[in-house]
Amino acid sequence: MINRAVRDTTFAEEASKVRTGHGPDDMATLRSLAINPLRTAGHTNIAAGLREMSDDCFRQPLDLLGLA
C-alpha cells in the first residue's frame, strides 16, 4: 500500500493520461519497478533517490540494479 502513495506523489499517477486496457496496470508496475530498487538501496525519499540516479543516468541505475 505504501507504494501506491509514493507512486501518486512522486510520479503524479492520478494525473496520468493512460486510461485504457492494461495501460494503467502496466504503468503502475513500471513505476513500482523504479521504486523498489531505490528502497532496497536504502533511499527513504524516492524523489531524492530518482534525482540522485539522474545525475549519472547511464551508470548509476545499472549499478543500483547490479548490472554494471
mmCIF file as gemmi writes it, N, C-alpha and C atoms, coordinates in Angstrom:
data_model
loop_
_atom_site.group_PDB
_atom_site.id
_atom_site.type_symbol
_atom_site.label_atom_id
_atom_site.label_alt_id
_atom_site.label_comp_id
_atom_site.label_asym_id
_atom_site.label_entity_id
_atom_site.label_seq_id
_atom_site.pdbx_PDB_ins_code
_atom_site.Cartn_x
_atom_site.Cartn_y
_atom_site.Cartn_z
_atom_site.occupancy
_atom_site.B_iso_or_equiv
_atom_site.pdbx_formal_charge
_atom_site.auth_seq_id
_atom_site.auth_asym_id
_atom_site.pdbx_PDB_model_num
ATOM 1 N N . MET Axp A 1 ? 0.806 -1.203 0 1 0 ? 1 A 1
ATOM 2 C CA . MET Axp A 1 ? 0 0 0 1 0 ? 1 A 1
ATOM 3 C C . MET Axp A 1 ? 0.845 1.261 0 1 0 ? 1 A 1
ATOM 4 N N . ILE Axp A 2 ? 2.007 1.207 0.621 1 0 ? 2 A 1
ATOM 5 C CA . ILE Axp A 2 ? 2.862 2.388 0.674 1 0 ? 2 A 1
ATOM 6 C C . ILE Axp A 2 ? 3.272 2.8 -0.728 1 0 ? 2 A 1
ATOM 7 N N . ASN Axp A 3 ? 3.548 1.829 -1.601 1 0 ? 3 A 1
ATOM 8 C CA . ASN Axp A 3 ? 3.958 2.162 -2.961 1 0 ? 3 A 1
ATOM 9 C C . ASN Axp A 3 ? 2.909 2.989 -3.685 1 0 ? 3 A 1
ATOM 10 N N . ARG Axp A 4 ? 1.621 2.733 -3.423 1 0 ? 4 A 1
ATOM 11 C CA . ARG Axp A 4 ? 0.563 3.488 -4.099 1 0 ? 4 A 1
ATOM 12 C C . ARG Axp A 4 ? 0.672 4.973 -3.775 1 0 ? 4 A 1
ATOM 13 N N . ALA Axp A 5 ? 0.875 5.316 -2.497 1 0 ? 5 A 1
ATOM 14 C CA . ALA Axp A 5 ? 1.004 6.718 -2.104 1 0 ? 5 A 1
ATOM 15 C C . ALA Axp A 5 ? 2.276 7.32 -2.678 1 0 ? 5 A 1
ATOM 16 N N . VAL Axp A 6 ? 3.349 6.553 -2.675 1 0 ? 6 A 1
ATOM 17 C CA . VAL Axp A 6 ? 4.615 7.044 -3.226 1 0 ? 6 A 1
ATOM 18 C C . VAL Axp A 6 ? 4.486 7.252 -4.729 1 0 ? 6 A 1
ATOM 19 N N . ARG Axp A 7 ? 3.85 6.3 -5.415 1 0 ? 7 A 1
ATOM 20 C CA . ARG Axp A 7 ? 3.674 6.444 -6.869 1 0 ? 7 A 1
ATOM 21 C C . ARG Axp A 7 ? 2.85 7.68 -7.18 1 0 ? 7 A 1
ATOM 22 N N . ASP Axp A 8 ? 1.809 7.934 -6.385 1 0 ? 8 A 1
ATOM 23 C CA . ASP Axp A 8 ? 0.963 9.082 -6.663 1 0 ? 8 A 1
ATOM 24 C C . ASP Axp A 8 ? 1.698 10.388 -6.424 1 0 ? 8 A 1
ATOM 25 N N . THR Axp A 9 ? 2.436 10.489 -5.332 1 0 ? 9 A 1
ATOM 26 C CA . THR Axp A 9 ? 3.12 11.757 -5.043 1 0 ? 9 A 1
ATOM 27 C C . THR Axp A 9 ? 4.347 11.96 -5.909 1 0 ? 9 A 1
ATOM 28 N N . THR Axp A 10 ? 5.129 10.919 -6.125 1 0 ? 10 A 1
ATOM 29 C CA . THR Axp A 10 ? 6.375 11.075 -6.867 1 0 ? 10 A 1
ATOM 30 C C . THR Axp A 10 ? 6.149 11.139 -8.368 1 0 ? 10 A 1
ATOM 31 N N . PHE Axp A 11 ? 5.258 10.309 -8.879 1 0 ? 11 A 1
ATOM 32 C CA . PHE Axp A 11 ? 5.05 10.219 -10.323 1 0 ? 11 A 1
ATOM 33 C C . PHE Axp A 11 ? 3.733 10.843 -10.782 1 0 ? 11 A 1
ATOM 34 N N . ALA Axp A 12 ? 2.976 11.494 -9.887 1 0 ? 12 A 1
ATOM 35 C CA . ALA Axp A 12 ? 1.672 12.097 -10.212 1 0 ? 12 A 1
ATOM 36 C C . ALA Axp A 12 ? 0.796 11.1 -10.956 1 0 ? 12 A 1
ATOM 37 N N . GLU Axp A 13 ? 0.664 9.915 -10.373 1 0 ? 13 A 1
ATOM 38 C CA . GLU Axp A 13 ? -0.026 8.812 -11.025 1 0 ? 13 A 1
ATOM 39 C C . GLU Axp A 13 ? -1.486 9.14 -11.344 1 0 ? 13 A 1
ATOM 40 N N . GLU Axp A 14 ? -2.166 9.861 -10.472 1 0 ? 14 A 1
ATOM 41 C CA . GLU Axp A 14 ? -3.571 10.175 -10.723 1 0 ? 14 A 1
ATOM 42 C C . GLU Axp A 14 ? -3.752 11.12 -11.902 1 0 ? 14 A 1
ATOM 43 N N . ALA Axp A 15 ? -2.722 11.854 -12.276 1 0 ? 15 A 1
ATOM 44 C CA . ALA Axp A 15 ? -2.81 12.769 -13.413 1 0 ? 15 A 1
ATOM 45 C C . ALA Axp A 15 ? -2.449 12.083 -14.731 1 0 ? 15 A 1
ATOM 46 N N . SER Axp A 16 ? -2.11 10.8 -14.667 1 0 ? 16 A 1
ATOM 47 C CA . SER Axp A 16 ? -1.698 10.073 -15.866 1 0 ? 16 A 1
ATOM 48 C C . SER Axp A 16 ? -2.83 10.024 -16.894 1 0 ? 16 A 1
ATOM 49 N N . LYS Axp A 17 ? -2.465 10.125 -18.154 1 0 ? 17 A 1
ATOM 50 C CA . LYS Axp A 17 ? -3.45 10.067 -19.241 1 0 ? 17 A 1
ATOM 51 C C . LYS Axp A 17 ? -3.625 8.646 -19.77 1 0 ? 17 A 1
ATOM 52 N N . VAL Axp A 18 ? -2.881 7.698 -19.198 1 0 ? 18 A 1
ATOM 53 C CA . VAL Axp A 18 ? -3.005 6.304 -19.596 1 0 ? 18 A 1
ATOM 54 C C . VAL Axp A 18 ? -4.235 5.739 -18.896 1 0 ? 18 A 1
ATOM 55 N N . ARG Axp A 19 ? -5.283 5.437 -19.668 1 0 ? 19 A 1
ATOM 56 C CA . ARG Axp A 19 ? -6.544 5.057 -19.045 1 0 ? 19 A 1
ATOM 57 C C . ARG Axp A 19 ? -7.197 3.807 -19.631 1 0 ? 19 A 1
ATOM 58 N N . THR Axp A 20 ? -6.71 3.254 -20.716 1 0 ? 20 A 1
ATOM 59 C CA . THR Axp A 20 ? -7.432 2.155 -21.353 1 0 ? 20 A 1
ATOM 60 C C . THR Axp A 20 ? -6.65 0.847 -21.303 1 0 ? 20 A 1
ATOM 61 N N . GLY Axp A 21 ? -7.384 -0.242 -21.382 1 0 ? 21 A 1
ATOM 62 C CA . GLY Axp A 21 ? -6.777 -1.564 -21.431 1 0 ? 21 A 1
ATOM 63 C C . GLY Axp A 21 ? -5.931 -1.847 -20.209 1 0 ? 21 A 1
ATOM 64 N N . HIS Axp A 22 ? -4.794 -2.464 -20.452 1 0 ? 22 A 1
ATOM 65 C CA . HIS Axp A 22 ? -3.871 -2.82 -19.371 1 0 ? 22 A 1
ATOM 66 C C . HIS Axp A 22 ? -2.884 -1.691 -19.074 1 0 ? 22 A 1
ATOM 67 N N . GLY Axp A 23 ? -2.982 -0.594 -19.786 1 0 ? 23 A 1
ATOM 68 C CA . GLY Axp A 23 ? -2.049 0.518 -19.631 1 0 ? 23 A 1
ATOM 69 C C . GLY Axp A 23 ? -1.857 1.001 -18.209 1 0 ? 23 A 1
ATOM 70 N N . PRO Axp A 24 ? -2.938 1.288 -17.461 1 0 ? 24 A 1
ATOM 71 C CA . PRO Axp A 24 ? -2.751 1.773 -16.092 1 0 ? 24 A 1
ATOM 72 C C . PRO Axp A 24 ? -2.021 0.77 -15.2 1 0 ? 24 A 1
ATOM 73 N N . ASP Axp A 25 ? -2.368 -0.511 -15.309 1 0 ? 25 A 1
ATOM 74 C CA . ASP Axp A 25 ? -1.69 -1.535 -14.508 1 0 ? 25 A 1
ATOM 75 C C . ASP Axp A 25 ? -0.234 -1.671 -14.913 1 0 ? 25 A 1
ATOM 76 N N . ASP Axp A 26 ? 0.017 -1.606 -16.216 1 0 ? 26 A 1
ATOM 77 C CA . ASP Axp A 26 ? 1.394 -1.722 -16.704 1 0 ? 26 A 1
ATOM 78 C C . ASP Axp A 26 ? 2.25 -0.552 -16.217 1 0 ? 26 A 1
ATOM 79 N N . MET Axp A 27 ? 1.695 0.65 -16.269 1 0 ? 27 A 1
ATOM 80 C CA . MET Axp A 27 ? 2.447 1.819 -15.812 1 0 ? 27 A 1
ATOM 81 C C . MET Axp A 27 ? 2.692 1.764 -14.301 1 0 ? 27 A 1
ATOM 82 N N . ALA Axp A 28 ? 1.708 1.287 -13.535 1 0 ? 28 A 1
ATOM 83 C CA . ALA Axp A 28 ? 1.897 1.143 -12.091 1 0 ? 28 A 1
ATOM 84 C C . ALA Axp A 28 ? 3.021 0.148 -11.806 1 0 ? 28 A 1
ATOM 85 N N . THR Axp A 29 ? 3.089 -0.918 -12.596 1 0 ? 29 A 1
ATOM 86 C CA . THR Axp A 29 ? 4.149 -1.905 -12.425 1 0 ? 29 A 1
ATOM 87 C C . THR Axp A 29 ? 5.511 -1.29 -12.724 1 0 ? 29 A 1
ATOM 88 N N . LEU Axp A 30 ? 5.603 -0.521 -13.805 1 0 ? 30 A 1
ATOM 89 C CA . LEU Axp A 30 ? 6.878 0.122 -14.154 1 0 ? 30 A 1
ATOM 90 C C . LEU Axp A 30 ? 7.304 1.128 -13.093 1 0 ? 30 A 1
ATOM 91 N N . ARG Axp A 31 ? 6.342 1.861 -12.564 1 0 ? 31 A 1
ATOM 92 C CA . ARG Axp A 31 ? 6.68 2.822 -11.504 1 0 ? 31 A 1
ATOM 93 C C . ARG Axp A 31 ? 7.171 2.098 -10.257 1 0 ? 31 A 1
ATOM 94 N N . SER Axp A 32 ? 6.526 0.974 -9.923 1 0 ? 32 A 1
ATOM 95 C CA . SER Axp A 32 ? 6.971 0.186 -8.77 1 0 ? 32 A 1
ATOM 96 C C . SER Axp A 32 ? 8.357 -0.39 -9.012 1 0 ? 32 A 1
ATOM 97 N N . LEU Axp A 33 ? 8.635 -0.765 -10.261 1 0 ? 33 A 1
ATOM 98 C CA . LEU Axp A 33 ? 9.964 -1.276 -10.596 1 0 ? 33 A 1
ATOM 99 C C . LEU Axp A 33 ? 11.033 -0.201 -10.436 1 0 ? 33 A 1
ATOM 100 N N . ALA Axp A 34 ? 10.654 1.044 -10.513 1 0 ? 34 A 1
ATOM 101 C CA . ALA Axp A 34 ? 11.602 2.131 -10.271 1 0 ? 34 A 1
ATOM 102 C C . ALA Axp A 34 ? 11.764 2.387 -8.771 1 0 ? 34 A 1
ATOM 103 N N . ILE Axp A 35 ? 10.701 2.195 -8.008 1 0 ? 35 A 1
ATOM 104 C CA . ILE Axp A 35 ? 10.716 2.492 -6.575 1 0 ? 35 A 1
ATOM 105 C C . ILE Axp A 35 ? 11.423 1.41 -5.772 1 0 ? 35 A 1
ATOM 106 N N . ASN Axp A 36 ? 11.122 0.156 -6.043 1 0 ? 36 A 1
ATOM 107 C CA . ASN Axp A 36 ? 11.609 -0.932 -5.191 1 0 ? 36 A 1
ATOM 108 C C . ASN Axp A 36 ? 13.126 -1.037 -5.102 1 0 ? 36 A 1
ATOM 109 N N . PRO Axp A 37 ? 13.89 -0.917 -6.192 1 0 ? 37 A 1
ATOM 110 C CA . PRO Axp A 37 ? 15.347 -0.961 -6.038 1 0 ? 37 A 1
ATOM 111 C C . PRO Axp A 37 ? 15.888 0.216 -5.217 1 0 ? 37 A 1
ATOM 112 N N . LEU Axp A 38 ? 15.245 1.365 -5.318 1 0 ? 38 A 1
ATOM 113 C CA . LEU Axp A 38 ? 15.666 2.511 -4.511 1 0 ? 38 A 1
ATOM 114 C C . LEU Axp A 38 ? 15.436 2.237 -3.027 1 0 ? 38 A 1
ATOM 115 N N . ARG Axp A 39 ? 14.294 1.656 -2.708 1 0 ? 39 A 1
ATOM 116 C CA . ARG Axp A 39 ? 14.013 1.284 -1.316 1 0 ? 39 A 1
ATOM 117 C C . ARG Axp A 39 ? 15.029 0.262 -0.819 1 0 ? 39 A 1
ATOM 118 N N . THR Axp A 40 ? 15.32 -0.741 -1.643 1 0 ? 40 A 1
ATOM 119 C CA . THR Axp A 40 ? 16.276 -1.779 -1.262 1 0 ? 40 A 1
ATOM 120 C C . THR Axp A 40 ? 17.657 -1.178 -1.007 1 0 ? 40 A 1
ATOM 121 N N . ALA Axp A 41 ? 18.012 -0.144 -1.769 1 0 ? 41 A 1
ATOM 122 C CA . ALA Axp A 41 ? 19.311 0.506 -1.604 1 0 ? 41 A 1
ATOM 123 C C . ALA Axp A 41 ? 19.339 1.457 -0.408 1 0 ? 41 A 1
ATOM 124 N N . GLY Axp A 42 ? 18.197 1.61 0.275 1 0 ? 42 A 1
ATOM 125 C CA . GLY Axp A 42 ? 18.176 2.419 1.487 1 0 ? 42 A 1
ATOM 126 C C . GLY Axp A 42 ? 17.634 3.825 1.332 1 0 ? 42 A 1
ATOM 127 N N . HIS Axp A 43 ? 17.133 4.167 0.167 1 0 ? 43 A 1
ATOM 128 C CA . HIS Axp A 43 ? 16.563 5.505 -0.027 1 0 ? 43 A 1
ATOM 129 C C . HIS Axp A 43 ? 15.201 5.573 0.662 1 0 ? 43 A 1
ATOM 130 N N . THR Axp A 44 ? 15.015 6.557 1.512 1 0 ? 44 A 1
ATOM 131 C CA . THR Axp A 44 ? 13.715 6.744 2.151 1 0 ? 44 A 1
ATOM 132 C C . THR Axp A 44 ? 12.898 7.794 1.408 1 0 ? 44 A 1
ATOM 133 N N . ASN Axp A 45 ? 13.562 8.687 0.708 1 0 ? 45 A 1
ATOM 134 C CA . ASN Axp A 45 ? 12.89 9.692 -0.099 1 0 ? 45 A 1
ATOM 135 C C . ASN Axp A 45 ? 13.079 9.288 -1.566 1 0 ? 45 A 1
ATOM 136 N N . ILE Axp A 46 ? 12.021 8.79 -2.188 1 0 ? 46 A 1
ATOM 137 C CA . ILE Axp A 46 ? 12.116 8.257 -3.546 1 0 ? 46 A 1
ATOM 138 C C . ILE Axp A 46 ? 12.398 9.369 -4.553 1 0 ? 46 A 1
ATOM 139 N N . ALA Axp A 47 ? 11.793 10.528 -4.378 1 0 ? 47 A 1
ATOM 140 C CA . ALA Axp A 47 ? 12.046 11.64 -5.301 1 0 ? 47 A 1
ATOM 141 C C . ALA Axp A 47 ? 13.523 12.03 -5.272 1 0 ? 47 A 1
ATOM 142 N N . ALA Axp A 48 ? 14.104 12.096 -4.088 1 0 ? 48 A 1
ATOM 143 C CA . ALA Axp A 48 ? 15.532 12.419 -3.973 1 0 ? 48 A 1
ATOM 144 C C . ALA Axp A 48 ? 16.382 11.305 -4.577 1 0 ? 48 A 1
ATOM 145 N N . GLY Axp A 49 ? 15.967 10.06 -4.385 1 0 ? 49 A 1
ATOM 146 C CA . GLY Axp A 49 ? 16.688 8.933 -4.975 1 0 ? 49 A 1
ATOM 147 C C . GLY Axp A 49 ? 16.666 8.972 -6.493 1 0 ? 49 A 1
ATOM 148 N N . LEU Axp A 50 ? 15.526 9.335 -7.065 1 0 ? 50 A 1
ATOM 149 C CA . LEU Axp A 50 ? 15.424 9.453 -8.52 1 0 ? 50 A 1
ATOM 150 C C . LEU Axp A 50 ? 16.315 10.575 -9.039 1 0 ? 50 A 1
ATOM 151 N N . ARG Axp A 51 ? 16.34 11.688 -8.306 1 0 ? 51 A 1
ATOM 152 C CA . ARG Axp A 51 ? 17.217 12.793 -8.718 1 0 ? 51 A 1
ATOM 153 C C . ARG Axp A 51 ? 18.675 12.371 -8.65 1 0 ? 51 A 1
ATOM 154 N N . GLU Axp A 52 ? 19.039 11.635 -7.607 1 0 ? 52 A 1
ATOM 155 C CA . GLU Axp A 52 ? 20.415 11.164 -7.476 1 0 ? 52 A 1
ATOM 156 C C . GLU Axp A 52 ? 20.783 10.228 -8.627 1 0 ? 52 A 1
ATOM 157 N N . MET Axp A 53 ? 19.88 9.351 -8.999 1 0 ? 53 A 1
ATOM 158 C CA . MET Axp A 53 ? 20.138 8.424 -10.103 1 0 ? 53 A 1
ATOM 159 C C . MET Axp A 53 ? 20.255 9.161 -11.437 1 0 ? 53 A 1
ATOM 160 N N . SER Axp A 54 ? 19.565 10.278 -11.566 1 0 ? 54 A 1
ATOM 161 C CA . SER Axp A 54 ? 19.609 11.013 -12.833 1 0 ? 54 A 1
ATOM 162 C C . SER Axp A 54 ? 20.891 11.823 -12.992 1 0 ? 54 A 1
ATOM 163 N N . ASP Axp A 55 ? 21.677 11.976 -11.919 1 0 ? 55 A 1
ATOM 164 C CA . ASP Axp A 55 ? 22.948 12.699 -12.023 1 0 ? 55 A 1
ATOM 165 C C . ASP Axp A 55 ? 23.888 12.028 -13.009 1 0 ? 55 A 1
ATOM 166 N N . ASP Axp A 56 ? 23.91 10.719 -13.006 1 0 ? 56 A 1
ATOM 167 C CA . ASP Axp A 56 ? 24.734 9.954 -13.947 1 0 ? 56 A 1
ATOM 168 C C . ASP Axp A 56 ? 23.834 8.85 -14.501 1 0 ? 56 A 1
ATOM 169 N N . CYS Axp A 57 ? 22.916 9.248 -15.378 1 0 ? 57 A 1
ATOM 170 C CA . CYS Axp A 57 ? 21.809 8.377 -15.771 1 0 ? 57 A 1
ATOM 171 C C . CYS Axp A 57 ? 22.227 7.153 -16.577 1 0 ? 57 A 1
ATOM 172 N N . PHE Axp A 58 ? 23.469 7.064 -17.019 1 0 ? 58 A 1
ATOM 173 C CA . PHE Axp A 58 ? 23.894 5.888 -17.767 1 0 ? 58 A 1
ATOM 174 C C . PHE Axp A 58 ? 24.583 4.859 -16.886 1 0 ? 58 A 1
ATOM 175 N N . ARG Axp A 59 ? 25.108 5.266 -15.742 1 0 ? 59 A 1
ATOM 176 C CA . ARG Axp A 59 ? 25.846 4.338 -14.892 1 0 ? 59 A 1
ATOM 177 C C . ARG Axp A 59 ? 25.105 3.998 -13.602 1 0 ? 59 A 1
ATOM 178 N N . GLN Axp A 60 ? 24.62 4.983 -12.888 1 0 ? 60 A 1
ATOM 179 C CA . GLN Axp A 60 ? 24.057 4.758 -11.563 1 0 ? 60 A 1
ATOM 180 C C . GLN Axp A 60 ? 22.865 3.809 -11.528 1 0 ? 60 A 1
ATOM 181 N N . PRO Axp A 61 ? 21.882 3.935 -12.421 1 0 ? 61 A 1
ATOM 182 C CA . PRO Axp A 61 ? 20.765 2.971 -12.355 1 0 ? 61 A 1
ATOM 183 C C . PRO Axp A 61 ? 21.215 1.526 -12.579 1 0 ? 61 A 1
ATOM 184 N N . LEU Axp A 62 ? 22.195 1.331 -13.454 1 0 ? 62 A 1
ATOM 185 C CA . LEU Axp A 62 ? 22.702 -0.013 -13.693 1 0 ? 62 A 1
ATOM 186 C C . LEU Axp A 62 ? 23.446 -0.537 -12.476 1 0 ? 62 A 1
ATOM 187 N N . ASP Axp A 63 ? 24.198 0.337 -11.803 1 0 ? 63 A 1
ATOM 188 C CA . ASP Axp A 63 ? 24.878 -0.06 -10.565 1 0 ? 63 A 1
ATOM 189 C C . ASP Axp A 63 ? 23.852 -0.441 -9.501 1 0 ? 63 A 1
ATOM 190 N N . LEU Axp A 64 ? 22.79 0.326 -9.402 1 0 ? 64 A 1
ATOM 191 C CA . LEU Axp A 64 ? 21.745 0.064 -8.409 1 0 ? 64 A 1
ATOM 192 C C . LEU Axp A 64 ? 21.125 -1.317 -8.626 1 0 ? 64 A 1
ATOM 193 N N . LEU Axp A 65 ? 20.958 -1.693 -9.878 1 0 ? 65 A 1
ATOM 194 C CA . LEU Axp A 65 ? 20.363 -2.999 -10.201 1 0 ? 65 A 1
ATOM 195 C C . LEU Axp A 65 ? 21.393 -4.124 -10.232 1 0 ? 65 A 1
ATOM 196 N N . GLY Axp A 66 ? 22.665 -3.77 -10.065 1 0 ? 66 A 1
ATOM 197 C CA . GLY Axp A 66 ? 23.72 -4.778 -10.088 1 0 ? 66 A 1
ATOM 198 C C . GLY Axp A 66 ? 24.035 -5.271 -11.477 1 0 ? 66 A 1
ATOM 199 N N . LEU Axp A 67 ? 23.828 -4.422 -12.482 1 0 ? 67 A 1
ATOM 200 C CA . LEU Axp A 67 ? 24.049 -4.814 -13.879 1 0 ? 67 A 1
ATOM 201 C C . LEU Axp A 67 ? 25.32 -4.224 -14.482 1 0 ? 67 A 1
ATOM 202 N N . ALA Axp A 68 ? 25.99 -3.378 -13.743 1 0 ? 68 A 1
ATOM 203 C CA . ALA Axp A 68 ? 27.198 -2.749 -14.308 1 0 ? 68 A 1
ATOM 204 C C . ALA Axp A 68 ? 28.451 -3.4 -13.795 1 0 ? 68 A 1
